[in-house]
Amino acid sequence: LVELRMAPHPASPALPLNKGASGGELSRVMLAIEVVFAGADPVPTFVFDEVDAGVGGKAAVEIGRRLARLARTAQVIVVTHLPQVAAFADQHLVVEKASDGSVVRSGVVALDKDGRARELSRMLAGLEDSELGRAHAEELLSIAAADKA
C-alpha cells in the first residue's frame, strides 16, 4: 500500500491526497506522476479535464510545457480554459454551441494558425478583436514553438 501525502503550503501539515488536495491540486499531482512514469510504462492516450484549475499564469505556462513534453511520447487530450496551456497544443480544437431558440447544437472546430491566435486572444482578453490580446496570444504561441524546437 502506498499513500501519497501533500503539504500545499510550507506551514501546513502533509495530508493524504484524498483529504488535503483540492481538485486542481489533485489533477496537477496526477499530471506530475504521469509525466514521470510515461517513459517507464507507456500509455497511448492521456485525458486531462481542467488539470489547470485554480492556477495563475506562470504555473499555467509550466503545466502547458509539461503536457507538451508528455505529448512527445503519447497522445494527450486536454480540456482547458487557460490560453497559457492551450498555446502548447499541437492541435487546438474549440467546442462551439449554437442555438436557434429551441434547439441547441454543439460542434467541434479545428483551428488553423490564425484561428488559434484569434481564440487565444479571446481567451486572454475576453474580447474577439483585441489588438493587445492578439499580440499576447502570438507571444504565447512563439514561446510554445521555441520550446518545441
N, C-alpha and C positions, 0 to 999 in steps of 0.2 A: 504494500500500500504506500502510495506517495501522496503527500499533501503539500501543495504549493501555498506559501504564505506571502502576503504583500503588505508593506507599510507605505501607504500612498503619500505620506509626508514624513520628514525626518523625525518629528516628535511623536508620531503615532505608533501604537504597537503593531507588530506584524500579526495579521489575522488571516485565517484561511480565505482563499479567494472567494468561496461561496458566501462568506459572511462580511468581508471587508471591501470588496471591489464593486464599483458601480458597473453598469452595463458597458459603458465606454471603456473603462479600465480593463474589464474582463476581455473585451474584444481586442484591445491592444496587447494584453499579455498573450492571448492566443496567437495573434499575428507574430509576436516575437518568437514564441515556441515553434510555430510552423516554419518561420524563416530559418531557424537554427536546424531543424530536423529535415528540411526539404531535401538537402543533399544526401542525407543518410538513408531515407526511406521515401523515394519519390512518389508523390501523389499527383495524378494527372490534372486535377482541377481543384482550385480553392475558390470558395464563395464567401465574400465578406459583405455583410449588410451593415453599413454605417459604422465601420471599425474606427472611424474618426470622430465619433460623437463626443462632444464636450471638450474638444481640444482647440487651441488657438493656432494662429498662422504658422509659427515656427515648427511646432510639433506636427502640424498637418503636412508641411513640406517633408519632414523626416519620414512620416508614415507613407507618403507618396513614393519616396525614394526606396523604402523597404519593400513596398508592394511591387515596384518596378523590378527590383532585384529578384524577388521571388518569381516574377513572371519570366525570368530568363530560363527557368527550368520547368515551369508548369503553366497551365492556363489559369489566369487569375481573373475572377469576375468580382467587381467591387460596386456596391451601391454607395454613392457619396453625394453630399450636398456642398462639399468644400472644393473650390476651384484649385486649391493648392495640392489636393490629392488627384483630382481629375486631370491636371496638367501632365502627370507622369504616365498616363494611359497610352497604350499603343493604338487603341481604338476607342473612340468616345461615342457612346450611344445616349440618346435623350428619350425619355418616356414622355410622350405628349398626350394630353387629354383634350377632347373637343366635345362640345355639347350643342345639340340643335334645339334645346329646350325640353325635350322629352327623352332623348337617348344620349347617353354618354359613351363615347368611344375612346379607347386608348390605343396607342401605337408606339412603335419604337423607330427612331430615325438615326441612322449612322451619319455622323458629321464628317465633313471634309476639313481641310486645314483652316479655311476661312470660317467655317461653321463652328469649329472648336474655339477659335479666338472670340467669336461673337458670343457663344454660350458661356465661356469662362468670364467674359466681360459682364454678362448679365448676372452671373453668379456672384461676382465681386462687387459690382456697383448697384445691383438691383434695378438697373436701367438697361433698356435694349441697345441704345446707341451712345453710350458714354465714351467720349474720347479718352479720358484718363483711365477708365476701366479697361478699354481696349489695349492701351499701352501696357498696363499692368498684366493683362492676360498674355500678351505677346512676350513679356519678360518672363513670366512663369513657364511658358512653352519653350523658350530659349534655354532656361536653366535646366528643364527636364531633358531637352535634346542634348545638351552638353554632358549631362550625367550619363546618358545612354552611350555617348560616343567613346 
